[in-house]
Amino acid sequence: MADRSNARDGEAPSGEGARGSTSGGLLAALGRAQSRYAGRFLWFGLAVSLVAALLCTRLTLRTRFEDLLPQTSPSVIELRRLLGETERGGQIFVLLEGASREPLRGAADAVAADVRGLSAEIVGAASGVHEARRFLLPRAALFAPIAELERADSALRERLAHEVGELLGTNLLDAPPSPDLESTLGRALGGSSLALLGERFPDGYYEDAAGAALVVVVRTAVPSDDLGRARAALERVQARVTETLERFPSIRARYAGDLVTSLAEYGATQRDLLDVGGLGLTLVLGVVLLYFMRLRVLLLMGVVIAAGLSWTFGCAALWFGHLNLASGSLISLVTGSSINHGIIFMARYFEARRSGLGAAEAVELTHAETGIATLTAALAGAAAYACLASGDFPLLDHFAGVGAAGMFLCWLSTLLLLGPGLVCLERWRPLRARAWPARVGAQGAFLARLSRFRLRYEQPFVFLVSRFARPIALAGGALAVVGVVASLHYARQWPTEHDMRRLQNDLGDASELYGTSRRCAEILGAAIEGSMVVLADRADQVPVLKRVLESRRDAAPAHDKPFEAVHTLFDFVPDDQPSKLALLSSIRTTLLRLEAYANDEQRRRIAALLPRAELAPFGVDDLPAELAAAFSDKHGVRGRLALIEPARGRSDTDLRYLVRWADAFRETPLPSGEVVRGSGRAVVFADMLQTVHAATPRMLALSLCTTTLVVAVLVRGLRSTLLVFAALSTGLVWMGLLMSLGGVRLNFLNFIALPVTFGIAVDYPVNFLMRLRSDPRRDVLAALRGTGGAIILCSLTTQLGYLALFGSINQAIRSLGLLCMLGELACVTAATLLLPALLEWRGRMRGRMQSSARPHSVHSNDANLQTPQTQIASIATEPTRTRFTEF
């Protein structure tokens, strides 16, 4: 082991400067206590971690959008009222595929009948609109406009008069009957049924035109977000369908629907969060091993960060009880950022050990010299996360709470457990200089050679700063000016991602679920699942609501309609029924009289058009349950619901259209003064976007202010504080330049990277300047050599935590990782290249000025008269330097 006398004065092995302050003394006292009671500290950490791990098992994952908005938001209040007043059951689409039409229809009817008898949770199952057709087709003529019925009645009377005149020979003019008589009668008496039932189901079945695929719609009483019941219901339906299809061996079944999609999305998201977190932890610990080349470091770092993560998510279980899409991704983010404290601690500990200190003294010194710097970084990061909670936005409240807790608790786990862990490991097996070859033969020799090639991240930066300090400083300053202009231009534009498809889970185009969903949408029609639901207080408000909304739609430009149509149960109840029935009775009488003058072919056509004699007025209570279900509340009250169909050719994946669509029905004043409010996915997501957009400037300003306050209080000294924020500000404007050049678009999740970068990236200039300030000679290159590698490793681990997000199936999380990576690259470059170059250039300029003002001496080899440049060169080449020696 290197002798302590070989340590240079600038390395301050005894830590006098650090221990001189009150905080340094307290931290040194903690180090002494940990050396004396190392086992007790570790047992305490293990006990707390086990309790926290048990709490973590209570965490659940919530992915619904309504859980991401404040509970006081009008759209969330209305959505909860809507869900409370309607059947919240999800749907299962059973897609049957076969070679021909008739076997498919037989299988579909059998499946629908068998599934309906499963349990009370299966509300219904249908292979088509048969009940609706049986009720509406005989009454189709009642839906024709009264003017069209009058024209048909008049045309029939003319035809009857012509036929009678022909028989009696009283027609003075041989005028043939109207050539479009039958088409007129067809439109009036039967053609309107196509508008009611849709041309895509001419035989009543939910099938495609080729007859090769057919959908059975299963309605359940199970909410799609009740995962346990939903999974059980789906398994029962699948088992019954499999049993039924044993009688139809040529038919195969696939499944889709909101209940199936919710289960698949939840399972994929849950696996994704664990996979991303595991990948981030693996990458981070792997690069730590490559830097320190010691398995004990890897083991100890893993234990410490695992303890910090268990404390963090144990607190999340107590505070929130669940995670959401954003807070679930923090496993990787917190790991990458919070391991920095351990890296800084470990690097300084090894440096103290190389200088000749024992394990206990090294722990004491390391606590004294790194505690304040790492605490500053932890509190700055925690403050940056905490500022995200200023927007009253649950998505960010969870992210802020878990992130802030993670930054502090992982620092606390490092403070309490890393020192005792090192002491215990050294008691078990002390660190020795190049002991491997002598102790373990060929394997030890290999490991020793490998350890000499461990990565030294700081060397390229030391080389560049020592050779090109002035060009780097000037180029960095010029690039900062360009970055300011680019950042201001970017902020004015505020480019937002408007394509919802780039924010959703990406399970791949080959996913069977997505393929089945697309096939069902093609058969059933996109409007089946795409319409938004509005709940009126009373059923009598709905017809008025429909007229007001349609007038709002008609007033919009033809190319920019907010929605296509408003569908209500009253659409299936024709108006002016008494007048229409009188006209239909007249038409029936005339047709029956015409039969006397018709041939057999004409009688067949007349029979097809003949209105039924038993027709009577009907209302919404007379409609079949199959037809009324979509427009009824859970109490059985019919007609309170209205469906708002999206504009044809437009998709709610276009967020610009989504906001316009939501604004068209979120609040509708009626002529009576009453107001009907709308909600649903469109309104909730539009409100979420608007909330994020409004809260972002406040979050950014608050994050910057709190970071400034933390640094000013803990770092102390105006010059150091200004230098920290000069480096941070430069990194941020470089980040803005990269975002502008890369065309990065912000969304509801990735904008989090902006305020978080303030707190995370301030770690790097703080650690560098604190290390420089502890050196009595203020040697920039020595400080960069001593702590630069650890700083770069800290940034690398953070970047690997962000890089792990690239493996997520959620595209919004991937965009968060990209934006965080850009911030890290820019800020660490500013802290480890531009800031040292600027200080080195300034020091050299001051040295030249002092040298020119000092009289020349004949004793040019006197160390006291060496210029700063000569001193730097001697420091760089000093043979007794032990900073990089292995032990």
Rosetta blueprint (number, residue, H / E / L):
1 M L
2 A L
3 D L
4 R H
5 S H
6 N H
7 A L
8 R L
9 D H
10 G H
11 E H
12 A L
13 P L
14 S L
15 G L
16 E H
17 G H
18 A H
19 R H
20 G L
21 S L
22 T H
23 S H
24 G H
25 G H
26 L H
27 L H
28 A H
29 A H
30 L H
31 G H
32 R H
33 A H
34 Q H
35 S H
36 R H
37 Y L
38 A H
39 G H
40 R H
41 F H
42 L H
43 W H
44 F H
45 G H
46 L H
47 A H
48 V H
49 S H
50 L H
51 V H
52 A H
53 A H
54 L H
55 L H
56 C H
57 T L
58 R L
59 L L
60 T E
61 L E
62 R L
63 T L
64 R L
65 F H
66 E H
67 D H
68 L H
69 L L
70 P L
71 Q L
72 T L
73 S L
74 P H
75 S H
76 V H
77 I H
78 E H
79 L H
80 R H
81 R H
82 L H
83 L H
84 G H
85 E H
86 T L
87 E L
88 R L
89 G E
90 G E
91 Q E
92 I E
93 F E
94 V E
95 L E
96 L E
97 E E
98 G L
99 A L
100 S L
101 R H
102 E H
103 P H
104 L H
105 R H
106 G H
107 A H
108 A H
109 D H
110 A H
111 V H
112 A H
113 A H
114 D H
115 V H
116 R H
117 G L
118 L L
119 S L
120 A L
121 E L
122 I E
123 V E
124 G E
125 A E
126 A E
127 S L
128 G E
129 V L
130 H H
131 E H
132 A H
133 R H
134 R H
135 F H
136 L H
137 L H
138 P H
139 R H
140 A H
141 A H
142 L H
143 F H
144 A L
145 P L
146 I H
147 A H
148 E H
149 L H
150 E H
151 R H
152 A H
153 D H
154 S H
155 A H
156 L H
157 R H
158 E H
159 R H
160 L H
161 A H
162 H H
163 E H
164 V H
165 G H
166 E H
167 L H
168 L H
169 G L
170 T L
171 N L
172 L L
173 L L
174 D L
175 A L
176 P L
177 P L
178 S L
179 P L
180 D L
181 L H
182 E H
183 S H
184 T H
185 L H
186 G H
187 R H
188 A H
189 L H
190 G H
191 G H
192 S H
193 S H
194 L H
195 A H
196 L H
197 L H
198 G L
199 E L
200 R L
201 F L
202 P L
203 D L
204 G L
205 Y E
206 Y L
207 E E
208 D L
209 A L
210 A L
211 G L
212 A L
213 A E
214 L E
215 V E
216 V E
217 V E
218 V E
219 R E
220 T E
221 A E
222 V E
223 P E
224 S L
225 D L
226 D L
227 L H
228 G H
229 R H
230 A H
231 R H
232 A H
233 A H
234 L H
235 E H
236 R H
237 V H
238 Q H
239 A H
240 R H
241 V H
242 T H
243 E H
244 T H
245 L H
246 E L
247 R L
248 F L
249 P L
250 S L
251 I L
252 R E
253 A E
254 R E
255 Y E
256 A E
257 G L
258 D H
259 L H
260 V H
261 T H
262 S H
263 L H
264 A H
265 E H
266 Y H
267 G H
268 A H
269 T H
270 Q H
271 R H
272 D H
273 L H
274 L H
275 D H
276 V H
277 G H
278 G H
279 L H
280 G H
281 L H
282 T H
283 L H
284 V H
285 L H
286 G H
287 V H
288 V H
289 L H
290 L H
291 Y H
292 F H
293 M L
294 R L
295 L H
296 R H
297 V H
298 L H
299 L H
300 L H
301 M H
302 G H
303 V H
304 V H
305 I H
306 A H
307 A H
308 G H
309 L H
310 S H
311 W H
312 T H
313 F H
314 G H
315 C H
316 A H
317 A H
318 L H
319 W H
320 F L
321 G L
322 H E
323 L E
324 N L
325 L L
326 A L
327 S H
328 G H
329 S H
330 L H
331 I H
332 S H
333 L H
334 V H
335 T H
336 G H
337 S H
338 S H
339 I H
340 N H
341 H H
342 G H
343 I H
344 I H
345 F H
346 M H
347 A H
348 R H
349 Y H
350 F H
351 E H
352 A H
353 R H
354 R H
355 S L
356 G L
357 L L
358 G L
359 A H
360 A H
361 E H
362 A H
363 V H
364 E H
365 L H
366 T H
367 H H
368 A H
369 E H
370 T H
371 G H
372 I H
373 A H
374 T H
375 L H
376 T H
377 A H
378 A H
379 L H
380 A H
381 G H
382 A H
383 A H
384 A H
385 Y H
386 A H
387 C H
388 L H
389 A H
390 S H
391 G H
392 D L
393 F L
394 P H
395 L H
396 L H
397 D H
398 H H
399 F H
400 A H
401 G H
402 V H
403 G H
404 A H
405 A H
406 G H
407 M H
408 F H
409 L H
410 C H
411 W H
412 L H
413 S H
414 T H
415 L H
416 L H
417 L H
418 L H
419 G H
420 P H
421 G H
422 L H
423 V H
424 C H
425 L H
426 E H
427 R H
428 W H
429 R L
430 P L
431 L L
432 R L
433 A L
434 R L
435 A L
436 W H
437 P H
438 A H
439 R H
440 V H
441 G H
442 A H
443 Q H
444 G H
445 A H
446 F H
447 L H
448 A H
449 R H
450 L H
451 S H
452 R H
453 F L
454 R L
455 L L
456 R L
457 Y L
458 E L
459 Q H
460 P H
461 F H
462 V H
463 F H
464 L H
465 V H
466 S H
467 R H
468 F H
469 A H
470 R H
471 P H
472 I H
473 A H
474 L H
475 A H
476 G H
477 G H
478 A H
479 L H
480 A H
481 V H
482 V H
483 G H
484 V H
485 V H
486 A H
487 S H
488 L H
489 H H
490 Y H
491 A H
492 R H
493 Q H
494 W L
495 P L
496 T E
497 E L
498 H L
499 D E
500 M H
501 R H
502 R H
503 L L
504 Q L
505 N E
506 D L
507 L L
508 G L
509 D L
510 A L
511 S L
512 E H
513 L H
514 Y H
515 G H
516 T H
517 S H
518 R H
519 R H
520 C H
521 A H
522 E H
523 I H
524 L H
525 G L
526 A L
527 A H
528 I H
529 E H
530 G H
531 S L
532 M E
533 V E
534 V E
535 L E
536 A L
537 D L
538 R L
539 A L
540 D L
541 Q H
542 V H
543 P H
544 V H
545 L H
546 K H
547 R H
548 V H
549 L H
550 E H
551 S H
552 R H
553 R H
554 D H
555 A H
556 A L
557 P L
558 A L
559 H L
560 D L
561 K L
562 P L
563 F L
564 E L
565 A E
566 V E
567 H E
568 T E
569 L H
570 F H
571 D H
572 F H
573 V L
574 P L
575 D L
576 D L
577 Q H
578 P H
579 S H
580 K H
581 L H
582 A H
583 L H
584 L H
585 S H
586 S H
587 I H
588 R H
589 T H
590 T H
591 L H
592 L H
593 R H
594 L H
595 E H
596 A H
597 Y H
598 A L
599 N L
600 D H
601 E H
602 Q H
603 R H
604 R H
605 R H
606 I H
607 A H
608 A H
609 L H
610 L L
611 P L
612 R L
613 A L
614 E L
615 L L
616 A L
617 P L
618 F L
619 G L
620 V H
621 D H
622 D H
623 L L
624 P L
625 A H
626 E H
627 L H
628 A H
629 A H
630 A H
631 F H
632 S E
633 D L
634 K L
635 H L
636 G L
637 V L
638 R E
639 G L
640 R L
641 L E
642 A E
643 L E
644 I E
645 E E
646 P L
647 A L
648 R L
649 G L
650 R L
651 S L
652 D L
653 T L
654 D E
655 L H
656 R H
657 Y H
658 L H
659 V H
660 R H
661 W H
662 A H
663 D H
664 A H
665 F H
666 R L
667 E E
668 T E
669 P E
670 L L
671 P L
672 S L
673 G L
674 E L
675 V E
676 V E
677 R E
678 G E
679 S L
680 G L
681 R H
682 A H
683 V H
684 V H
685 F H
686 A H
687 D H
688 M H
689 L H
690 Q H
691 T H
692 V H
693 H H
694 A H
695 A H
696 T H
697 P H
698 R H
699 M H
700 L H
701 A H
702 L H
703 S H
704 L H
705 C H
706 T H
707 T H
708 T H
709 L H
710 V H
711 V H
712 A H
713 V H
714 L H
715 V H
716 R L
717 G L
718 L H
719 R H
720 S H
721 T H
722 L H
723 L H
724 V H
725 F H
726 A H
727 A H
728 L H
729 S H
730 T H
731 G H
732 L H
733 V H
734 W H
735 M H
736 G H
737 L H
738 L H
739 M H
740 S H
741 L H
742 G H
743 G L
744 V L
745 R L
746 L E
747 N L
748 F L
749 L L
750 N H
751 F H
752 I H
753 A H
754 L H
755 P H
756 V H
757 T H
758 F H
759 G H
760 I H
761 A H
762 V L
763 D H
764 Y H
765 P H
766 V H
767 N H
768 F H
769 L H
770 M H
771 R H
772 L H
773 R H
774 S L
775 D L
776 P L
777 R L
778 R L
779 D L
780 V H
781 L H
782 A H
783 A H
784 L H
785 R H
786 G H
787 T H
788 G H
789 G H
790 A H
791 I H
792 I H
793 L H
794 C H
795 S H
796 L H
797 T H
798 T H
799 Q H
800 L H
801 G H
802 Y H
803 L H
804 A H
805 L H
806 F H
807 G H
808 S L
809 I L
810 N E
811 Q H
812 A H
813 I H
814 R H
815 S H
816 L H
817 G H
818 L H
819 L H
820 C H
821 M H
822 L H
823 G H
824 E H
825 L H
826 A H
827 C H
828 V H
829 T H
830 A H
831 A H
832 T H
833 L H
834 L H
835 L H
836 P H
837 A H
838 L H
839 L H
840 E H
841 W H
842 R H
843 G H
844 R H
845 M H
846 R H
847 G H
848 R H
849 M H
850 Q H
851 S H
852 S H
853 A H
854 R L
855 P L
856 H L
857 S L
858 V L
859 H L
860 S L
861 N L
862 D L
863 A H
864 N H
865 L H
866 Q L
867 T L
868 P H
869 Q H
870 T H
871 Q H
872 I H
873 A H
874 S H
875 I H
876 A H
877 T H
878 E L
879 P L
880 T L
881 R L
882 T L
883 R L
884 F L
885 T L
886 E L
887 F L
